[in-house]
Structure formats: C-alpha cells, structure tokens
Amino acid sequence: MLKSMKTLSKQSKQLSRKCISVVISTMDAQLEFDIERSAFGRDLLDLVCRTIGLREVAYFGLQFIDTKGFIAWLKPDKKIIDQDIQHNRQEDANGKKLKSVDPSMSFLFLAKFFPEDVAEELIQEITQHLFYLQVKQAILNMDIYCPPEATVLLASYAVQAKYGDYDEASYKPGMLADAEDLLPQRVIDQYQMTPEMWEEKIKIWYADHKGMTRDEAEMEYLKIAQDLDMYGVNYFPISNKKDSELWLGVTALGLNIYEKNNKLTPKISFPWSEIRNISYDDKKFTIKPVDRAHSPQFQFYSSKTRMNKLILDLCIGNHDLFMRRRKPDSMELQQMKAQAREEKARRQKERQKLLHEKRLREEAERERGELEQRLLQYQDEAHGAQEALRRSEETAELLAEKARVAEEEAMLLSQKAAEAEAEIQRIKISAIKTEEEKVLIERKAAEAELLASAMVEESERRAKEAEQLRNELLRAKLSERHAKEKLMDVLRGPASPTPMGSKQMNGTNIKIDNHFANNMPINGSNGINSMDNNHHHHHEDAGSVVNSYFDSLSTNGYNNGCSNGMNMLRDLNELRLNELSAAADHLAYHSASLTNGLASYHTAYGSNGTNGVTVGSTSSPTSSVSRRSPTGMSLLSATACDLLSDTDVEKLALEIEKERLEYLEKSRHLQEQLRDLKSEIQVLKVDDRLHQYDHIHDENVTRGENKYSTLRRTRSGTTKARVAFFEEL
C-alpha cells in the first residue's frame, strides 16, 4: 500500500514537471489550464478560444507582464516557457515564496487588434461581447476619452444590454446607480449633479431602447464608441530628430503622430497602404514608405528597446489585417459569415416567434382581464337586477294596495256620482218649474212696470192740478182779504199808514199773517205726498218682484252650476279610475318583464350569474389564429452569389440603400439628442474641473472637426511633405 502511494506521488511529480499551470482572465470569466511545457503560444491561445467558443482568433491575444514589468503579448510561434513571463509563486504565512510549489502563469485574454468597422467585421456574438466589455472598461477607466453627453448614451445601451427592456413597474429608483459604474469618474466630477440626476438622464434614453436585444445594444455601443478619437489606438511615447516628445498611435488604419499634450487630434498620419517596411535597431525605429523614389524613410526614437518590440508586433499585426480586409474573403471566413447569417436569421425568427407569442399572451391576458371585468359587471348587473326585481315586487305590492284603495274610492265615487246624478235630475226638474215661474214673473213684472208708469203720469197730472188749485185758492184768499181790508177801510174812514209786516201786491199793501201762511193746510201737497207714497209702494212691489225674479235667476244659475259641477266631478272620477287602471296594467307588465328578464339571465349565466360564462373557450373564433412563420432567408455561398439574377441584385441594392438612409436618419436624430443633452447639463458644469481633453474636444467641435475629418486632413499632401513635417515637429 505504501509502495503504491509512493508510485502515485512520483507520477504526479513527473506530470507536474511536464505541465505548467496557467490562469487566463477574460473580461467576464477566469479559466485555469494545465498545459505541457513544450506547448507554443498558439496552442494556449487556441485552447482558450475553443473553450469560450471563439473563432475570430485574429483580433485577440494573451497579454502578460514580463520580468521587467513591461506589458507584452504572448508570441504564438514561440514556446511559452521560453518567453519572458513573470511567474506567480505562492507565499507562506510569512510572505515568503514557496519554491517547492510549481508557479503558475497569468494571462489576460484581450483584443489586441481592432476592426475598422465593427458592424461589418465582427461576425460572432461572442466576439462582439468581448469587444464590448473591453471598450466599456476602457471608457470607464478613462483610457478612452468620451464626451459627457456620449457617456450618458453609452450608459443607456449598457443598461439595455444588462437588464433588457425598461419596465416601469419593476424599475426602482437607484437601481442603475447601485448596480455598477455607468459613467467615468471624470464626468461625474465635472458636473454638479447627484447620482439620481445622472440616473434620470440615463433612464430617459434607456426607455427609448425598448425591444432591443443584448447583442443589438452591445453593437450600438460599439458603433458609437468606434467614432471616439482614442478608440483602437495604442499610444507609445517617442521622439523625433529634434528630440521633441511626441506620441505614436498604432491603429487599424495606420500610424498617427500626436503632440505630447494632445492624444485626441493627430498632427500627421501615415496609412498602412503607404508603408512598405517597418524595422527597429535598438531604440531607433525606421519606417520605409512604398514610394521609394519620392518619399524618404522617416525615423523616430523610443525610450525602451522592449517597447520597440511591442510597437513592431502591433504594427505587423494591424498591417496584415489591413491588407487582409482588402482581399476576397477566405472560405473559412465565408463559412463563418454564412453561419452567422443563419444564426442571426434563426434568432430573428425565434425572436419574432417569441414576440408573437408574447403579443398573443398579452392579448389573451387582456381578453381575460376584460372577461373578468365583464363577469364582474354581469354580476353587478345581476345583483342590480335582483335588487330592481325586489324593489319592483315591493312596488307592485304597493301599487296593488293602491289599486285596491283606488277601487274602493272608485266605488265610493261611483255611489256619489249616482247620488249626484239623481240630484242633477231633481235640479233639472226644479229648473224646468223655475223657468215657467220665471216667464210668469217676467210677464207680471212687465204689467207692473206699465201700471207704475201710468200711475206716475196720473200723479204728475194731479199734482199739476193741485198746484193750480192751490194758487187759485191763494189768490182767492188774497182777493178776499184785500176786499175785507178795503171794506174795513171804507168803514173806518181815511186810510192809515201801512203797518210793518204787510206785503204789497199788485200795487196794494196786503198784510199776510205768517202764521196763517205757514200753517195753512195744502191739500195738494198732501195729495202729492200720498201719491208719492203710493208710487213708492208700487215701486217697492215691482222691485220685490224683480228681486224675486233675479233671485229666481240666481237660483236657476246655482242649480245649473251644481249640475255642471256634478258632471265635471263625474268625469274626473272616471278619468282617475282610467289612470289607476292603466297604472295597474303597466305595473303588471313591468313586473312580468323583469321576471322574464331575470329568468333569461339565469338561463344564460347560470343560477348565480357566473357559471354560465366560459372564459377562454376553444370554440371562440378569436382562438383560431392562423400562424405562419416568416419565410426563411435563403443563404447563398460565395459561389452561389454568381447565380443571382439582376432582379435580386436590384432588390439587394435597394435594401442596402434603405438601410443606409435609415442609419443616416438615426445618426442625425442621435446627434440632435446629444446636442439637447449637452445643452441641458451645460449649466451644471464646473469649469475648474475640466480636463484638457475636454477643452480640445470643444475646440474640435467648434471647428466642425471629428475623428474622420481629422484623419483626412492629416493624410493630405505627399508622403515626403508629411515626413518633413514630422521631422520639424
């Protein structure tokens, strides 16, 4: 047993001497491998790529720290153990490295070269994802300068890639800020804005990305990031013949020369198409242009020899990729693109199917909610109908009671009507008799009026005669007195003066005794008075007769009024009886309708108003939805492309032009949104905290320059003129 254990220990030691332990750190994972000591760098790189499923190997490499502390890339055509890699030795409790334990090697799996156009060159989704993570980390670490307004837009795409569509119901304030760093610390320090204010700005754009998948969001992130000035540039400090401190930028398009304090705007550029050869000797680096006759070679100097190795490695790799892009695609690349198109079409089909199912599920849930709402409404209506039926029954009973009372009142009114009819008949008979008496009284009244007028005329005639007799009597008496006086005068002798109190008449003084005149009886007056009294008596008789006549007329009018009043009372009673009868009939009809309606409701919806409803019935016409999957995209290989007809080519050209126009419109809209956001946060900017790159970027924007216009400008002129300009920097 002990011998076998020793054998296993010896075999494990032999195996450990044959293998080395490596730790590979990608942007989102960490891998550990045991690889043979004789393995080359290409073997380890292929092992990592196979593990993560990556086929676009040309863009990536394994980065490590050498024994001198410089950054280096693992060379694929050289053994791993022969490269100057710093080993990671384990330490004991006292911090001393253990020699007995075999050390491991640490590598970073990173993008070494960058594509010119991410949308056209990056095929696999894993490739896009790794580039996205690396570029995002570089922006957050401020290795790539990004304007503040663009960082907000990029953060919204990052949130969309991580969390998916914006859901207002599940979104909570502070969720984005607490999850991860979304903005560079430089941007946060430049503005007087709280994390909640930044999150609100990001959320506005995040809500606009609804419906975008993770891959699409990451690709949009890369499309915006590749337009940044420092994207895909590896900077190295150099100097020219005048010993001016400059920056060399190695990019996918060529070499850029920058001033010491400005990494954004290159002073001069040399595209790979103009470079024929690159070499270095110690610290001197030599670039040989393609045009040997007219373009001289130019040189620059670096501070470290190891840096020259790295510069040469990056230049060779970027130049190879630059030339490869301008050649026809290889069969492997065509196969990868075809597979990527198939995978994209399959995912698009699945996504459309998922969206269709999601839409159907939402419609089903909405219909279910509507049915539940309708069911509740029907229940409420049933409850209301039952309550209305109960009230109707109570109302019917009350109306029945009122109808019974009305019938009793109608019977009483009919009795009173009969009595009133009898009274009316009696009054009619009395009225007939009164009419005859009235005619007789009118005739008597006319006779009395004639008699009264005759008596008045007679009394007036007799009064006149009495007045005449009285005057004659008075004259006779006066004559007699006068005669007596004359006789006395004759008997007495001569005349004496006329005493006071005498009246002269006809030229003769006549003394009239006032007492005699005042107390003289006048029969005429008495007769007149008696006649007047008789006449008044006759008038009183006639007035009594007339009053009795008008009284009789009033009595007849009253009787007629009573007759009409009884007729109206009888009509009103009949009308009320008819209305009560009609109301009773209407109430009976309403009660019957409510009873029938409730019975039909119970028949349709069950006894409790709910069992009769079928939710989500399969027999519903809306449930039988015809589903057609979108027509699959036919994928053509490179050889099959020659068989395309002119119509297909035209359609393809139209589709490309349509996509280009849509992209331009989207870019224009995006620029407008960025300008609006910049103007909104401009008032909160703290000028003292601005970086020098912020001022340079603002100056470029003011001049209307961007990354591509600057490159076109720096490449203008001949190579000879640009070399001379470089040497004079």
C-alpha positions in Angstrom: 0.0 0.0 0.0 2.8 2.4 0.9 4.7 1.4 -2.2 1.7 2.3 -4.4 1.3 5.7 -2.8 4.9 6.5 -3.5 4.4 5.4 -7.1 1.4 7.8 -7.4 3.4 10.6 -5.9 6.3 10.1 -8.3 3.9 10.0 -11.3 2.2 13.2 -10.1 5.7 14.9 -9.8 6.6 13.7 -13.2 3.3 15.1 -14.6 3.8 18.4 -12.8 7.3 18.7 -14.3 5.8 18.0 -17.8 2.9 20.6 -17.4 2.6 24.1 -16.3 -0.4 25.8 -14.7 -1.8 28.9 -16.4 -4.6 31.2 -15.3 -6.4 33.1 -18.1 -8.6 36.1 -17.2 -11.1 37.2 -19.8 -13.4 40.2 -19.4 -16.1 38.2 -17.8 -14.6 34.9 -16.7 -11.4 33.2 -15.3 -10.0 30.0 -16.8 -7.3 27.6 -15.4 -5.4 25.2 -17.6 -2.5 22.7 -17.2 -0.6 22.8 -20.4 2.6 21.0 -21.5 5.8 22.7 -21.1 6.6 22.2 -24.7 3.4 24.0 -25.8 3.6 27.0 -28.0 1.8 30.3 -27.5 -0.6 29.4 -30.4 -1.6 26.2 -28.6 -2.7 28.1 -25.4 -4.5 30.7 -27.5 -6.4 28.0 -29.5 -7.2 26.2 -26.2 -8.8 29.4 -24.8 -10.7 30.2 -28.0 -12.1 26.6 -28.2 -13.1 26.8 -24.5 -15.1 30.0 -25.0 -16.3 29.1 -28.5 -14.4 31.9 -30.3 -13.5 31.5 -34.0 -12.3 35.0 -34.8 -8.9 34.5 -33.2 -7.0 37.1 -35.3 -8.3 40.0 -33.2 -7.2 38.6 -29.8 -4.1 37.7 -27.9 -2.8 36.8 -24.5 -1.2 39.7 -22.6 1.2 39.3 -19.7 3.7 41.2 -17.6 7.3 40.3 -18.3 10.1 40.1 -15.7 11.0 43.7 -16.3 7.4 44.9 -15.6 6.6 45.8 -19.2 3.4 44.8 -20.9 3.9 42.1 -23.6 1.8 39.8 -25.8 2.3 36.1 -25.9 4.0 35.1 -29.2 2.2 32.3 -31.0 5.2 30.8 -32.7 7.4 30.5 -29.6 7.2 28.2 -26.7 5.5 29.5 -23.6 8.3 28.7 -21.2 10.9 30.4 -23.5 9.1 33.7 -23.3 10.0 36.2 -20.5 6.8 35.7 -18.4 6.6 36.7 -14.8 5.7 33.7 -12.6 3.2 33.8 -9.8 4.6 31.9 -6.8 2.6 31.0 -3.8 3.6 32.5 -0.5 3.6 31.1 3.0 2.2 32.7 6.1 5.3 34.9 6.5 5.0 36.2 2.9 7.9 34.2 1.6 7.5 32.5 -1.8 7.5 28.7 -1.8 10.0 27.1 -4.1 8.5 23.6 -3.7 5.3 24.6 -5.4 5.3 24.9 -9.2 4.5 28.6 -10.0 1.6 29.5 -12.3 1.4 32.0 -15.2 -1.3 34.6 -15.5 -2.5 36.0 -18.8 -5.2 38.5 -19.9 -7.3 37.4 -22.8 -7.8 40.8 -24.6 -8.5 42.3 -28.0 -5.1 43.0 -29.5 -6.3 44.5 -32.8 -9.4 46.5 -33.5 -11.6 46.3 -36.7 -12.1 49.3 -38.9 -15.9 48.8 -38.9 -17.4 46.7 -36.1 -20.7 46.2 -37.8 -19.1 44.7 -40.9 -16.1 42.8 -39.5 -17.3 41.3 -36.2 -19.2 38.2 -37.0 -19.7 36.1 -33.9 -21.7 37.4 -31.0 -19.1 36.2 -28.5 -16.6 38.4 -30.4 -18.9 41.4 -30.2 -19.5 40.8 -26.5 -15.7 40.6 -25.7 -15.0 43.8 -27.6 -18.0 45.5 -25.9 -16.7 44.6 -22.4 -13.2 45.7 -23.2 -14.2 49.0 -24.8 -16.6 49.7 -22.0 -14.0 49.1 -19.3 -11.5 51.4 -21.2 -14.1 54.2 -21.3 -14.9 53.8 -17.6 -11.2 53.8 -16.7 -10.8 56.9 -18.8 -8.3 55.2 -21.2 -10.6 56.3 -24.0 -11.9 59.9 -23.8 -15.6 60.2 -24.3 -17.7 63.4 -24.1 -20.0 63.6 -21.2 -23.2 63.6 -23.3 -22.0 60.5 -25.2 -21.2 58.7 -21.9 -24.8 59.0 -20.9 -25.9 57.5 -24.2 -23.4 54.6 -23.9 -24.5 54.0 -20.4 -28.1 53.6 -21.6 -27.0 51.0 -24.1 -25.1 49.2 -21.4 -28.1 49.1 -19.1 -30.2 47.8 -22.0 -27.7 45.1 -22.7 -27.7 44.0 -19.0 -31.3 44.4 -17.8 -33.2 44.2 -21.1 -36.3 46.3 -21.8 -37.3 49.1 -19.5 -40.2 48.1 -17.3 -41.7 50.9 -15.3 -43.4 48.5 -12.9 -40.2 46.7 -11.8 -37.9 49.7 -12.1 -36.8 51.2 -8.8 -35.0 54.5 -8.3 -31.3 53.9 -7.6 -31.3 50.5 -9.3 -28.9 51.6 -12.0 -26.6 53.6 -9.9 -26.2 50.8 -7.3 -25.7 48.1 -9.8 -22.4 49.1 -11.4 -20.4 52.1 -12.6 -22.1 53.6 -15.6 -20.1 56.8 -16.1 -16.4 57.7 -15.8 -15.5 59.4 -12.6 -14.1 62.3 -14.6 -17.6 63.1 -16.0 -19.2 62.8 -12.6 -16.7 65.2 -11.0 -17.2 67.8 -13.7 -20.9 68.5 -13.1 -22.9 69.5 -10.0 -25.2 66.6 -10.4 -26.2 63.9 -8.0 -26.2 60.2 -8.9 -30.0 60.3 -9.0 -29.9 63.1 -11.6 -27.5 61.2 -13.8 -29.6 58.1 -13.4 -32.7 60.1 -14.5 -30.8 61.2 -17.7 -29.8 57.6 -18.4 -33.3 56.3 -17.8 -34.8 58.6 -20.4 -32.6 57.1 -23.1 -32.9 53.6 -21.6 -36.6 53.7 -22.1 -36.1 54.5 -25.8 -34.2 51.3 -26.4 -37.3 49.0 -25.7 -37.3 45.9 -27.9 -33.5 45.9 -28.5 -31.7 42.6 -27.7 -28.5 42.3 -25.8 -26.4 41.8 -28.9 -28.0 44.7 -30.7 -27.5 47.0 -27.7 -23.8 46.0 -27.5 -23.3 46.5 -31.2 -24.9 50.0 -30.9 -22.5 50.7 -28.1 -19.5 49.7 -30.3 -20.8 51.7 -33.2 -20.8 54.9 -31.1 -17.5 54.0 -29.3 -15.6 53.4 -32.6 -16.2 57.1 -33.6 -14.3 58.3 -30.5 -10.9 59.7 -31.1 -8.9 57.4 -28.8 -10.8 54.2 -29.8 -8.5 51.4 -31.0 -5.3 53.5 -30.6 -2.2 52.1 -28.8 -0.1 55.0 -27.6 3.7 54.9 -27.2 6.0 57.8 -26.2 8.5 58.6 -29.0 10.7 61.5 -30.1 12.0 62.8 -33.5 15.4 64.0 -34.6 14.8 67.3 -32.7 14.2 65.3 -29.6 10.6 66.6 -29.4 8.4 64.5 -27.1 5.6 63.0 -29.2 3.0 60.2 -29.1 2.9 57.4 -31.6 -0.5 55.9 -32.2 -0.8 52.5 -33.8 -4.3 52.0 -35.2 -6.1 49.7 -37.6 -5.8 52.3 -40.4 -2.1 53.3 -39.9 0.2 55.3 -37.7 -0.7 58.6 -36.1 1.7 61.2 -34.6 0.3 63.2 -31.7 1.7 66.1 -29.7 2.7 65.4 -26.1 -0.3 67.1 -24.5 -2.9 66.1 -27.1 -3.9 62.4 -27.7 -7.1 63.4 -29.4 -6.1 65.2 -32.6 -3.1 63.7 -34.6 -0.8 66.1 -36.2 0.1 63.8 -39.1 -0.9 60.3 -40.2 0.6 57.5 -42.3 -1.9 54.9 -43.6 -0.7 51.3 -43.9 -1.1 51.5 -47.7 1.8 53.9 -47.8 4.1 51.9 -45.5 6.3 49.2 -47.1 8.6 48.1 -44.3 9.0 48.7 -40.5 12.1 47.8 -38.6 14.0 49.0 -35.5 17.6 49.0 -34.3 17.9 49.3 -30.6 15.9 52.4 -29.8 15.7 53.8 -33.4 12.6 52.9 -35.4 12.6 53.1 -39.2 9.5 53.4 -41.4 10.1 52.8 -45.2 7.3 54.1 -47.5 6.0 52.4 -50.6 7.2 55.3 -52.9 10.9 54.8 -52.7 11.8 57.4 -55.3 9.9 60.4 -54.0 9.2 59.6 -50.3 12.1 59.3 -47.9 12.0 57.0 -44.9 11.5 58.6 -41.6 12.7 57.6 -38.2 11.7 58.1 -34.6 13.1 57.0 -31.3 11.7 55.3 -28.2 12.9 55.2 -24.7 12.9 51.4 -24.3 14.0 48.6 -26.6 11.3 46.3 -25.3 8.8 48.9 -26.3 10.1 48.7 -29.9 9.3 45.0 -29.9 5.8 45.7 -28.8 5.4 48.5 -31.4 6.7 46.3 -34.2 4.4 43.4 -33.1 1.3 45.7 -33.2 2.4 47.3 -36.5 2.8 43.9 -38.2 -0.5 42.6 -36.9 -2.5 45.7 -37.9 -0.8 45.9 -41.3 -1.7 42.2 -42.0 -5.3 42.7 -41.0 -5.4 45.9 -43.1 -4.3 44.0 -46.2 -6.5 41.0 -45.5 -9.6 43.2 -45.3 -8.9 44.4 -48.9 -8.7 40.9 -50.3 -11.6 38.5 -51.0 -12.8 36.6 -48.0 -11.4 33.2 -47.4 -13.6 30.1 -47.4 -13.4 29.9 -43.7 -14.5 33.5 -43.3 -17.3 33.0 -45.8 -18.4 29.9 -43.9 -18.3 31.9 -40.6 -20.4 34.7 -42.2 -22.9 32.3 -43.6 -23.2 30.5 -40.3 -23.6 33.9 -38.6 -26.3 34.9 -41.0 -28.1 31.6 -40.4 -27.8 32.0 -36.7 -28.9 35.6 -36.9 -31.9 34.6 -39.1 -32.7 31.8 -36.7 -32.6 34.1 -33.7 -34.6 36.7 -35.5 -37.2 34.1 -36.3 -37.2 32.9 -32.7 -37.4 36.5 -31.6 -40.3 37.2 -33.9 -42.0 34.0 -32.7 -41.4 35.0 -29.1 -42.7 38.5 -29.7 -45.7 37.0 -31.5 -46.3 34.6 -28.6 -45.8 37.4 -26.2 -48.2 39.6 -28.0 -50.7 36.7 -28.1 -50.2 36.1 -24.4 -50.7 39.8 -23.7 -53.8 39.8 -25.8 -55.1 36.7 -24.0 -54.3 38.3 -20.6 -56.0 41.5 -21.8 -59.0 39.5 -23.0 -59.0 37.5 -19.8 -59.0 40.8 -17.8 -61.8 42.1 -20.0 -63.8 38.9 -19.4 -63.2 39.1 -15.7 -64.2 42.7 -15.8 -67.2 41.8 -17.8 -68.0 39.0 -15.5 -67.9 41.4 -12.5 -70.0 43.8 -14.5 -72.5 41.0 -15.2 -72.5 40.0 -11.5 -73.1 43.6 -10.6 -75.9 43.8 -13.2 -77.4 40.6 -11.9 -77.3 41.9 -8.4 -78.8 45.2 -9.5 -81.4 43.3 -11.5 -82.3 41.2 -8.4 -82.4 44.3 -6.3 -84.5 46.0 -9.0 -86.8 43.0 -9.1 -87.2 43.1 -5.4 -88.0 46.8 -5.5 -90.3 46.1 -8.4 -92.1 43.4 -6.4 -92.4 45.8 -3.5 -93.6 48.5 -5.8 -96.1 46.1 -7.4 -97.4 45.1 -4.0 -97.7 48.8 -3.0 -99.4 49.6 -6.4 -101.7 46.7 -5.8 -102.6 48.1 -2.5 -103.1 51.5 -4.0 -105.2 49.9 -6.8 -107.4 48.3 -4.2 -107.8 51.6 -2.3 -108.4 53.2 -5.7 -111.1 50.7 -6.5 -112.7 51.4 -3.1 -112.5 55.1 -3.8 -113.8 54.5 -7.3 -116.8 52.6 -5.9 -117.4 55.4 -3.4 -117.1 57.9 -6.1 -119.5 55.9 -8.3 -122.0 55.9 -5.5 -121.6 59.6 -5.0 -121.8 60.0 -8.7 -125.1 58.2 -8.7 -126.4 60.4 -6.0 -125.1 63.4 -7.8 -126.9 62.2 -10.9 -130.2 61.8 -9.0 -129.7 65.3 -7.5 -129.0 66.6 -11.0 -132.2 65.1 -12.3 -134.1 66.7 -9.4 -132.4 70.0 -10.1 -133.3 69.7 -13.7 -136.9 69.2 -12.9 -136.9 72.1 -10.4 -135.1 74.2 -13.1 -137.9 73.4 -15.5 -140.5 74.6 -13.0 -138.5 77.6 -12.2 -138.3 78.5 -15.9 -142.1 78.6 -16.1 -142.4 80.7 -13.0 -139.7 83.0 -14.3 -141.8 83.5 -17.5 -144.8 84.3 -15.4 -142.9 86.7 -13.2 -141.5 88.4 -16.2 -144.9 88.9 -17.6 -146.2 90.3 -14.2 -143.2 92.5 -14.0 -143.9 94.0 -17.4 -147.5 94.6 -16.4 -146.4 96.1 -13.1 -144.0 98.4 -14.9 -146.8 99.6 -17.3 -149.1 100.2 -14.3 -146.4 102.0 -12.5 -145.7 104.3 -15.4 -149.4 105.1 -15.8 -149.7 105.8 -12.1 -146.7 108.1 -12.3 -148.2 110.0 -15.2 -151.5 110.3 -13.3 -149.8 111.5 -10.2 -147.9 114.2 -12.1 -151.2 115.4 -13.7 -152.9 115.5 -10.4 -150.0 117.3 -8.8 -150.2 120.0 -11.5 -153.9 120.3 -10.9 -153.4 120.6 -7.2 -150.7 123.3 -7.7 -153.1 125.2 -9.9 -155.9 124.9 -7.3 -153.6 126.0 -4.6 -152.5 129.0 -6.5 -156.1 129.9 -7.3 -157.0 129.4 -3.7 -154.2 131.6 -2.6 -155.3 134.3 -5.0 -158.9 133.9 -3.9 -157.9 134.3 -0.3 -155.8 137.3 -1.1 -158.6 138.8 -3.0 -160.9 138.1 -0.2 -158.5 139.7 2.3 -158.0 142.6 0.1 -161.7 143.1 -0.2 -162.1 142.8 3.5 -159.4 145.4 4.0 -160.9 147.7 1.6 -164.2 147.2 3.3 -162.7 147.9 6.7 -161.0 151.0 5.3 -164.3 152.2 4.0 -165.9 151.5 7.3 -163.1 153.1 9.3 -162.7 156.1 7.3 -159.5 157.7 5.8 -156.5 155.5 5.2 -153.9 154.9 7.7 -150.2 154.1 7.2 -149.3 150.6 6.2 -148.1 148.7 9.2 -144.9 146.8 9.4 -145.1 143.2 8.3 -147.5 143.9 5.5 -146.8 142.8 1.9 -147.6 144.8 -1.2 -149.2 143.0 -4.1 -150.4 144.5 -7.3 -149.8 148.0 -6.1 -151.7 147.4 -2.9 -150.2 146.8 0.5 -151.5 143.4 1.7 -150.7 142.2 5.2 -150.3 138.5 5.3 -150.3 136.7 8.5 -147.1 134.5 8.6 -148.7 132.1 10.9 -151.6 131.7 8.7 -149.4 131.2 5.7 -147.1 128.7 7.3 -149.9 126.7 8.9 -152.3 126.8 6.0 -153.2 123.3 5.1 -152.4 122.5 1.5 -154.3 119.5 0.3 -152.5 119.3 -2.9 -149.2 118.7 -1.1 -150.8 116.1 1.0 -152.2 114.5 -2.1 -148.9 114.6 -3.8 -147.2 113.1 -0.8 -149.8 110.4 -0.7 -149.4 109.8 -4.3 -145.7 109.7 -3.9 -146.1 107.2 -1.2 -148.4 105.1 -3.3 -146.0 105.4 -6.2 -143.1 104.3 -3.9 -145.2 101.5 -2.7 -145.8 100.4 -6.2 -142.1 100.6 -6.9 -141.3 98.6 -3.9 -143.7 95.9 -5.1 -142.1 95.9 -8.5 -138.6 95.8 -7.0 -139.6 92.9 -4.9 -141.0 91.2 -7.9 -137.8 92.0 -9.9 -135.6 90.9 -7.0 -137.6 87.7 -6.7 -137.1 87.4 -10.5 -133.3 87.8 -10.3 -133.3 85.7 -7.2 -135.1 83.1 -9.2 -132.4 83.6 -11.9 -129.6 83.2 -9.4 -131.3 80.1 -8.0 -131.5 78.7 -11.5 -127.8 79.6 -12.2 -126.8 77.9 -9.0 -128.8 74.8 -9.9 -127.2 74.9 -13.4 -123.7 75.3 -11.7 -124.4 72.4 -9.4 -125.4 70.3 -12.5 -122.2 71.2 -14.3 -120.1 70.7 -11.2 -121.6 67.2 -10.8 -120.9 66.4 -14.4 -117.2 67.6 -14.0 -116.9 65.6 -10.8 -118.2 62.5 -12.6 -115.8 63.0 -15.5 -112.8 63.5 -13.1 -113.7 60.3 -11.2 -114.0 58.4 -14.5 -110.6 59.8 -15.6 -108.9 58.9 -12.3 -110.3 55.4 -12.5 -108.9 55.0 -16.0 -105.5 56.3 -14.9 -105.4 53.9 -12.0 -106.4 51.0 -14.2 -103.7 51.9 -16.7 -101.0 52.2 -14.0 -102.0 48.9 -12.6 -101.8 47.3 -16.1 -98.3 49.0 -16.7 -97.0 47.8 -13.3 -98.2 44.3 -14.0 -96.4 44.4 -17.5 -93.2 45.8 -15.9 -93.2 43.1 -13.2 -93.7 40.4 -15.9 -90.8 41.8 -18.0 -88.5 41.9 -15.0 -89.4 38.4 -14.1 -88.9 37.2 -17.7 -85.6 39.1 -17.9 -84.2 37.6 -14.7 -85.3 34.2 -15.9 -83.4 34.6 -19.2 -80.4 36.0 -17.3 -80.4 32.9 -15.1 -80.7 30.7 -18.2 -77.8 32.5 -19.9 -75.4 32.8 -17.0 -76.4 30.2 -14.6 -78.1 30.3 -11.3 -75.6 32.6 -9.6 -74.8 34.7 -12.7 -71.2 33.3 -13.1 -71.4 29.6 -14.0 -72.8 30.4 -17.5 -69.7 32.3 -18.6 -66.9 30.3 -20.4 -63.5 32.0 -20.2 -61.0 31.3 -22.9 -63.3 28.9 -24.8 -61.6 27.0 -27.5 -64.5 27.4 -29.8 -64.1 31.2 -29.9 -63.3 32.4 -33.3 -60.5 34.5 -32.0 -58.7 31.5 -30.6 -58.2 30.0 -34.0 -55.4 32.3 -35.1 -53.6 31.3 -38.2 -49.9 31.3 -37.5 -47.3 31.5 -40.3 -43.6 31.6 -39.6 -41.8 34.2 -41.6 -40.2 32.9 -44.7 -36.7 31.6 -44.1 -33.9 33.6 -45.6 -32.1 31.7 -48.2 -28.4 31.8 -47.6 -26.1 31.8 -50.6 -22.4 30.9 -50.5 -19.8 32.8 -52.4 -20.1 30.6 -55.5 -23.9 30.8 -55.4 -23.8 34.6 -55.5 -22.8 34.4 -59.1 -26.2 32.8 -59.9 -28.2 35.8 -58.6 -30.4 37.4 -61.2 -30.5 41.1 -62.0 -33.7 41.5 -60.0 -32.2 40.0 -56.9 -29.2 42.4 -57.2 -31.5 45.3 -57.6 -33.5 44.3 -54.6 -30.3 43.8 -52.6 -29.1 47.3 -53.7 -32.4 48.8 -52.7 -32.3 47.1 -49.3 -28.7 48.4 -48.7 -29.7 51.9 -49.7 -32.7 51.7 -47.5 -30.5 50.6 -44.5 -28.1 53.4 -45.3 -30.8 56.0 -45.3 -32.2 54.7 -42.1 -28.8 54.7 -40.5 -28.2 58.3 -41.6 -31.6 59.4 -40.3 -30.9 57.6 -37.0 -27.5 59.2 -36.7 -28.9 62.6 -37.4 -31.6 62.1 -34.7 -28.9 60.8 -32.4 -26.8 63.9 -32.9 -29.8 66.1 -32.2 -30.4 64.3 -28.9 -26.8 64.6 -27.9 -26.8 68.3 -28.5 -30.0 68.7 -26.5 -28.5 66.7 -23.6 -25.3 68.7 -23.8 -27.2 72.0 -23.6 -29.2 70.7 -20.6 -26.2 69.8 -18.5 -24.1 72.7 -19.7 -25.4 75.0 -16.9 -24.3 72.5 -14.2 -20.7 72.2 -15.5 -17.8 73.1 -13.2 -15.2 74.8 -15.4 -12.4 74.4 -12.9 -12.7 70.6 -13.0 -12.5 70.2 -16.8 -9.8 68.0 -18.3 -7.5 69.3 -21.0 -9.1 66.8 -23.4 -12.5 68.5 -22.7 -11.1 71.8 -24.0 -9.5 70.1 -27.0 -12.8 68.3 -27.8 -14.8 71.5 -27.6 -12.4 73.3 -29.9 -12.7 70.5 -32.4 -16.4 70.6 -32.3 -16.4 74.4 -32.7 -14.2 74.0 -35.8 -16.6 71.3 -37.1 -14.0 68.5 -37.0 -14.3 64.9 -36.0 -12.2 61.8 -36.0 -12.5 61.1 -39.7 -12.2 64.6 -41.0 -9.1 65.0 -38.9 -7.6 61.8 -40.4 -8.4 63.0 -43.9 -6.8 66.3 -43.2 -3.6 64.7 -41.7 -3.2 62.4 -44.7 -3.4 65.2 -47.2 -0.3 66.0 -49.2 2.5 63.8 -50.2 4.3 61.4 -48.0 7.5 63.4 -48.4 5.8 66.5 -47.2 4.4 64.7 -44.2 7.8 63.2 -43.3 9.3 66.6 -43.4 6.5 68.0 -41.3 7.1 65.1 -38.7 10.8 65.9 -38.5 10.1 69.6 -37.9 7.7 68.9 -35.0 
